[in-house]
Amino acid sequence: MYALMLKELARLATQSVGAKACVSIEKYPDGMYNKAMLLTMDDGAQVVAKAPNPNAGKPHFTTASEVAWMGFVCFTKI
């Protein structure tokens, strides 16, 4: 099941950046709210993919919190 989800994730990431193929997936250390991976495409493009940890609570709220934090960082130029 996990391998099928990774394959679909790679397909969607490849499609989103207009590449032909995903050539590697590197797992980042898990955070408190997300599992993160770096996907590298055949043309050198890189995509960070994040999936909510099932034990972190409702995915909507953990994602909304992260989006708010990223907006704050961009707005304040930290």
C-alpha positions as CSV (number, residue, x, y, z in Angstrom):
1,M,0.0,0.0,0.0
2,Y,2.8,2.5,1.0
3,A,4.7,1.8,-2.3
4,L,1.5,2.5,-4.3
5,M,1.0,5.8,-2.5
6,L,4.6,6.8,-3.1
7,K,4.2,6.0,-6.8
8,E,1.1,8.1,-7.0
9,L,2.8,10.9,-5.1
10,A,5.8,10.8,-7.5
11,R,3.4,10.8,-10.5
12,L,1.5,13.9,-9.2
13,A,4.7,15.8,-8.3
14,T,6.2,15.0,-11.8
15,Q,3.0,16.2,-13.5
16,S,2.9,19.4,-11.3
17,V,6.4,20.6,-12.4
18,G,6.1,19.4,-16.0
19,A,9.0,16.8,-15.7
20,K,9.1,13.4,-17.4
21,A,10.0,11.3,-14.4
22,C,10.8,11.3,-10.7
23,V,14.3,9.9,-10.3
24,S,14.6,9.9,-6.5
25,I,12.7,10.2,-3.3
26,E,14.6,11.2,-0.1
27,K,12.8,10.9,3.2
28,Y,13.3,13.9,5.5
29,P,13.1,13.4,9.3
30,D,9.5,13.3,10.4
31,G,8.2,16.5,12.0
32,M,5.6,16.7,14.7
33,Y,2.8,17.3,12.2
34,N,4.1,16.0,8.9
35,K,6.1,13.4,7.1
36,A,8.2,15.1,4.5
37,M,10.0,13.9,1.4
38,L,12.2,15.5,-1.3
39,L,11.4,14.4,-4.8
40,T,13.9,15.0,-7.5
41,M,12.9,15.0,-11.1
42,D,14.8,14.0,-14.3
43,D,15.2,17.7,-15.2
44,G,16.7,18.6,-11.8
45,A,13.5,20.2,-10.4
46,Q,12.9,19.3,-6.8
47,V,9.6,19.1,-4.9
48,V,9.0,18.9,-1.2
49,A,6.0,16.7,-0.5
50,K,4.4,16.6,2.9
51,A,1.8,14.3,4.3
52,P,0.1,14.7,7.7
53,N,1.1,12.3,10.5
54,P,-2.0,10.4,11.5
55,N,-1.3,11.0,15.2
56,A,-1.0,14.8,14.8
57,G,-4.7,15.5,14.9
58,K,-7.1,16.6,12.1
59,P,-5.1,17.2,8.9
60,H,-7.1,20.3,8.1
61,F,-5.9,22.0,11.3
62,T,-2.3,20.9,11.2
63,T,-2.0,22.1,7.5
64,A,-3.8,25.4,8.3
65,S,-1.4,26.0,11.1
66,E,1.6,25.4,8.9
67,V,0.2,27.7,6.1
68,A,-0.5,30.4,8.6
69,W,3.1,30.2,9.9
70,M,4.5,30.3,6.4
71,G,2.4,33.4,5.7
72,F,3.6,35.1,8.8
73,V,7.3,34.4,7.9
74,C,6.8,35.7,4.4
75,F,4.9,38.8,5.6
76,T,7.4,39.7,8.3
77,K,10.5,38.8,6.2
78,I,12.0,36.7,8.9
